[in-house]
Amino acid sequence: MRALLWVVGVVAGVLILLGLLLEAVRWLVIIGVIALAAVVIFAILKTRRVVDRHSARHR
């Protein structure tokens, strides 16, 4: 799962940079931002699961 997040994050960064370099291709920036947002959301959800599991063990 972590490798998938890294791959999507790197692809999102590349798309954003490519979109900024090729100003005419604005949809690349949009796709990159959406992918980056997805990575952030998945990372937050995964972190919450780990924290919930950790706190459940200490009860």
Order of alpha helices (4+ residues) and beta strands (2+ residues): alpha-alpha
